[in-house]
């Protein structure tokens, strides 16, 4: 809706077609009066208030990378089975639930550790089943589906930004010892939060800690990013590589947090 409003303003209120409104204009204004005042100022030749904020946030983006790009691995006796063991975050989300369903029905994968936020393990399993059914995927307790999903799936209560992902010491050691693949999809899809919000700070810290666990497991790690992390790149062709320029991310806190997490994740292979 906000994107549509911004486009309508761009086409009907601003006569100068060279002026490009910031993606976050509606969110940042907060109310109609503030939005109207900003548009009047722009029509009278004023500059966007975002200019200084962008510079400040680009600086913050680099600082967040420096804060989270160092990893301290832990020595754990590794256990390797014949089949892959996966740690999956964000399993109740749209992408995460499809990944869970696909991997659980593939015989290459023997176990799925789903790190979820919830009050108890039964509640987490119920949330997971609802997420699967909502997308017309097989639930954990569907008839004839026991081996494929219920027996393969382990739900663990977590807080990704806390020490050891919020898991107990025994749980953390167990998943690090046996896991061979980490897939990190969990993220707050909130376009109104700024980069410096506690929410995005926690997600970036959580990405760092998931990477730490993957390095300790000597496992493969996959971070699910977003095209928003490079959507402001002026190039006609955007190569599939980690961007080194913070201005390539769109102005939304969501986009910039994903850009930071991409750079932090790049440290996994360095």
Helices and strands as residue ranges (DSSP letters): H 2-12, H 25-29, H 32-43, H 50-68, E 84-89, H 94-104, E 109-116, H 121-134, I 146-150, E 153-157, G 163-166, H 169-178, E 181-184, H 198-217, E 220-223, G 227-229, G 246-248, H 253-266
